[in-house]
Amino acid sequence: MVYRQDNRRNKHKGRYTILGIILGVILTGASIYLYDNNRQPILDNVNEVKQFAIKQIPKDSIVSDVITNQPVIKPIVPSKPVDNTQQVTQPVSQPKVQITPTSIASALHILVNLQRANNGLPNLEWGDSLAQIAQAHSDDMIKNNYFNHNNLQGQDPSYRLNCNNPRENIAWTDGYSLDKVSDIIIDDWMSSQLHRDNILNTISTSEGIGVSITGSHVIVTEDFC
């Protein structure tokens, strides 16, 4: 048996390859021809597009300087010194109020006049001479360890006070914080009818307060005239 080989497909394949090469050469030549004849119009169109695009960019933009081949110069902004005084907050310590016999006496005088104002009465003036007498009696009581309107010589407030209507309140506290003494004493006085009547009396026009302290033991004398 004899076999024959069909070479027609291979013949067509070779023809197609030759045609492809010919077409490639023709297209390349045509492209070169078109480019040579239309190169300047194409370049002109490109430049027009470029100039139009440049006009759309703000003049102060760095991009416009790059496109127009201008050197990009960054503005030098002088740096401001940092003000650390506003950033660093130092804790402010409040001055501590010193508790003394004088400060307690002043606080009590204010509280007494506040009670009188709440009851429609005028304020009592501060009497320096009355305060000295009251202070002497408080010092004597704490020194000699007694608590009484009459001193150890038997002298009462009318003997010590030189006025027509002498009145006197005394108080003592022990074991309390000194910053609370004035509040504690005014509460005790206003809770006692006799002491309350002295504070709210309508005859006296002035008062003096003396405070004596030993440790946590506090004695107060309040004299009215």
C-alpha positions as CSV (number, residue, x, y, z in Angstrom):
1,M,0.0,0.0,0.0
2,V,1.4,3.5,-0.9
3,Y,0.8,6.5,1.3
4,R,0.8,10.0,-0.1
5,Q,1.7,13.1,2.0
6,D,-0.5,16.1,1.6
7,N,1.8,19.1,1.3
8,R,-0.9,21.6,0.4
9,R,-1.3,22.9,4.0
10,N,2.5,23.5,4.3
11,K,2.5,25.3,0.9
12,H,-0.3,27.6,2.2
13,K,1.5,28.2,5.4
14,G,4.5,29.5,3.6
15,R,2.5,31.8,1.5
16,Y,0.8,33.3,4.5
17,T,4.2,34.0,6.1
18,I,5.4,35.8,3.0
19,L,2.2,37.9,2.8
20,G,2.6,38.9,6.5
21,I,6.1,40.1,6.0
22,I,5.1,42.1,2.9
23,L,2.2,43.7,4.7
24,G,4.4,44.6,7.7
25,V,6.9,46.3,5.4
26,I,4.2,48.2,3.6
27,L,2.6,49.4,6.9
28,T,6.0,50.4,8.3
29,G,6.8,52.4,5.2
30,A,3.4,54.0,5.3
31,S,3.8,55.0,8.9
32,I,7.2,56.5,8.2
33,Y,5.8,58.4,5.3
34,L,2.8,59.8,7.2
35,Y,5.0,60.8,10.1
36,D,7.5,62.6,7.9
37,N,4.8,64.5,6.1
38,N,2.7,65.3,9.2
39,R,5.4,65.6,11.9
40,Q,5.2,69.4,12.3
41,P,1.4,69.5,12.6
42,I,1.5,66.8,15.2
43,L,4.2,68.6,17.2
44,D,2.2,71.9,16.9
45,N,-0.9,70.1,18.3
46,V,1.2,68.7,21.2
47,N,2.6,72.1,22.0
48,E,-0.9,73.7,22.0
49,V,-2.2,71.1,24.4
50,K,0.8,71.6,26.6
51,Q,0.4,75.4,26.7
52,F,-3.4,75.0,27.4
53,A,-2.6,72.7,30.3
54,I,0.0,75.1,31.7
55,K,-2.5,77.9,31.7
56,Q,-4.9,75.9,33.8
57,I,-2.3,75.5,36.6
58,P,-2.2,78.4,39.2
59,K,0.8,80.6,38.8
60,D,1.9,80.1,42.3
61,S,1.9,76.3,42.0
62,I,5.2,74.4,42.2
63,V,3.9,72.2,39.3
64,S,3.8,75.2,36.9
65,D,7.5,75.9,37.6
66,V,8.4,72.3,36.9
67,I,6.5,72.2,33.6
68,T,7.9,75.5,32.4
69,N,11.4,74.3,33.3
70,Q,11.7,76.9,36.0
71,P,13.9,76.0,39.0
72,V,11.7,75.1,42.0
73,I,12.7,77.4,44.9
74,K,11.1,76.6,48.2
75,P,10.3,79.7,50.3
76,I,12.3,80.1,53.4
77,V,10.0,80.6,56.3
78,P,11.8,81.8,59.5
79,S,11.0,79.5,62.4
80,K,9.4,81.1,65.4
81,P,10.9,80.4,68.8
82,V,8.8,78.1,70.8
83,D,7.1,79.7,73.8
84,N,7.3,77.1,76.5
85,T,5.8,79.3,79.1
86,Q,2.3,78.6,77.8
87,Q,2.9,74.9,77.5
88,V,4.4,74.0,80.8
89,T,1.9,74.4,83.6
90,Q,3.3,74.4,87.0
91,P,1.1,73.4,89.9
92,V,0.1,76.4,91.9
93,S,0.0,75.7,95.6
94,Q,-2.6,77.7,97.5
95,P,-1.2,79.5,100.5
96,K,-2.1,77.6,103.7
97,V,-4.2,79.7,106.0
98,Q,-2.4,79.8,109.4
99,I,-4.8,79.1,112.3
100,T,-4.0,81.4,115.2
101,P,-5.9,82.8,118.2
102,T,-6.3,86.1,116.2
103,S,-7.7,84.3,113.1
104,I,-10.2,82.3,115.2
105,A,-11.3,85.5,117.0
106,S,-11.8,87.3,113.7
107,A,-13.8,84.4,112.2
108,L,-16.0,84.3,115.3
109,H,-16.7,88.0,115.0
110,I,-17.8,87.6,111.4
111,L,-20.0,84.6,112.3
112,V,-21.6,86.6,115.2
113,N,-22.5,89.5,112.9
114,L,-23.8,87.0,110.4
115,Q,-26.2,85.6,113.0
116,R,-27.3,89.1,113.9
117,A,-27.9,90.0,110.2
118,N,-30.0,86.9,109.7
119,N,-32.2,88.2,112.6
120,G,-32.5,91.7,111.3
121,L,-30.0,93.2,113.8
122,P,-27.1,95.6,113.1
123,N,-23.5,94.5,113.2
124,L,-21.4,94.8,116.4
125,E,-18.3,96.9,116.0
126,W,-15.0,95.4,117.0
127,G,-13.7,96.9,120.3
128,D,-9.9,96.6,120.9
129,S,-10.2,97.3,124.6
130,L,-12.9,94.7,124.9
131,A,-10.8,92.2,123.0
132,Q,-7.9,92.8,125.4
133,I,-10.1,92.2,128.5
134,A,-11.5,89.0,126.9
135,Q,-8.0,87.8,126.0
136,A,-6.8,88.3,129.5
137,H,-9.6,86.2,130.9
138,S,-9.1,83.4,128.4
139,D,-5.3,83.4,129.2
140,D,-6.1,83.2,132.9
141,M,-8.5,80.3,132.5
142,I,-6.2,78.2,130.4
143,K,-3.1,79.0,132.6
144,N,-4.9,78.2,135.9
145,N,-7.0,75.4,134.4
146,Y,-10.5,76.6,135.2
147,F,-13.6,77.5,133.2
148,N,-15.9,80.1,134.7
149,H,-17.1,83.7,134.2
150,N,-15.6,84.5,137.6
151,N,-11.9,84.4,137.9
152,L,-10.0,82.9,140.9
153,Q,-10.3,86.3,142.7
154,G,-14.0,86.1,142.4
155,Q,-14.3,89.0,139.9
156,D,-17.2,88.7,137.5
157,P,-17.7,90.2,134.0
158,S,-19.3,93.4,135.5
159,Y,-16.1,94.0,137.4
160,R,-13.9,93.6,134.3
161,L,-16.1,95.4,131.9
162,N,-16.6,99.1,132.3
163,C,-20.1,99.5,130.7
164,N,-23.7,99.8,131.7
165,N,-24.8,96.5,130.2
166,P,-21.9,94.0,130.4
167,R,-22.5,90.6,128.8
168,E,-20.1,87.7,128.3
169,N,-20.0,84.4,126.5
170,I,-17.3,81.8,127.2
171,A,-16.6,78.5,125.4
172,W,-14.0,75.8,125.3
173,T,-13.2,72.9,122.9
174,D,-10.8,70.1,123.1
175,G,-9.7,67.6,120.4
176,Y,-11.1,69.5,117.4
177,S,-9.2,70.7,114.4
178,L,-8.4,74.4,114.8
179,D,-9.9,75.3,111.4
180,K,-13.3,74.1,112.7
181,V,-13.2,75.7,116.1
182,S,-15.1,78.9,115.1
183,D,-17.9,76.9,113.5
184,I,-18.2,74.6,116.5
185,I,-18.3,77.4,119.0
186,I,-20.9,79.5,117.1
187,D,-23.1,76.5,116.8
188,D,-22.8,75.8,120.5
189,W,-23.6,79.4,121.4
190,M,-26.6,79.6,119.1
191,S,-27.9,76.3,120.6
192,S,-27.8,77.7,124.1
193,Q,-30.5,80.2,125.0
194,L,-28.4,82.4,127.3
195,H,-25.5,82.6,124.8
196,R,-27.9,83.2,121.9
197,D,-29.6,86.0,123.8
198,N,-26.2,87.7,124.4
199,I,-25.3,87.5,120.7
200,L,-28.7,88.8,119.6
201,N,-29.2,91.5,122.2
202,T,-30.4,94.8,121.0
203,I,-28.4,97.0,123.5
204,S,-24.8,96.2,122.9
205,T,-23.0,98.0,120.0
206,S,-19.5,96.5,120.2
207,E,-17.8,93.3,121.2
208,G,-14.3,91.9,121.7
209,I,-13.1,88.3,121.5
210,G,-10.0,86.7,123.1
211,V,-8.8,83.2,122.2
212,S,-6.2,81.1,124.1
213,I,-4.8,77.8,122.8
214,T,-2.7,75.1,124.4
215,G,-2.3,72.0,122.1
216,S,-5.9,71.1,121.1
217,H,-7.4,72.8,124.1
218,V,-9.1,76.1,123.1
219,I,-10.8,78.6,125.4
220,V,-12.7,81.6,124.1
221,T,-14.1,84.7,125.9
222,E,-16.6,87.0,124.1
223,D,-17.4,90.3,125.9
224,F,-20.2,92.7,124.9
225,C,-20.7,96.4,125.8
